[in-house]
Amino acid sequence: MRTLALEKAPQQITVNAIAPGKIETDILGFYDLEVTKKLIQKIPLGRLGTPQDIANVCLFLASDLSGYITGETIQVNGGLYIH
């Protein structure tokens, strides 16, 4: 991703990645409820992410508002990796 960002920068093309944390999707149904509760306790914002949380970052990166951001990985995890 960073290599591609460097290659495309002269054409004013930005390249970024989104790294979702634990997102509230059907796959979480495979987790035991207690496991999910313990996971949520570790997330500083105190909740799972939503698909809309990811979509909002996608919209931001696709907009002119992010025109000077390239080669970055945006962590969308409610602060899980702060610790």
Residue pairs with C-beta under 8 A, 6 or more apart in sequence:
1 15
1 16
1 17
1 71
1 73
2 15
2 71
4 15
5 14
5 15
5 16
5 70
5 71
6 71
8 14
8 15
8 70
9 70
14 61
14 66
14 67
14 69
14 70
15 70
15 71
16 61
16 66
16 69
16 70
16 71
16 72
16 73
16 74
17 72
17 73
17 74
18 54
18 57
18 58
18 61
18 73
18 74
18 76
19 73
19 74
19 75
19 76
19 77
20 49
20 54
20 76
20 77
21 43
21 49
21 75
21 76
21 77
21 78
21 80
21 81
22 28
22 39
22 43
22 48
22 49
22 77
22 78
22 80
23 48
23 49
23 50
23 51
23 53
23 54
24 48
24 49
24 50
24 51
25 51
28 36
28 48
31 39
36 48
39 48
40 46
40 47
40 48
42 80
42 83
43 77
43 78
43 79
43 80
44 78
44 79
44 80
44 82
45 78
45 79
46 78
47 78
48 78
49 76
49 77
49 78
53 76
54 76
57 74
57 76
60 66
61 69
61 74
75 81
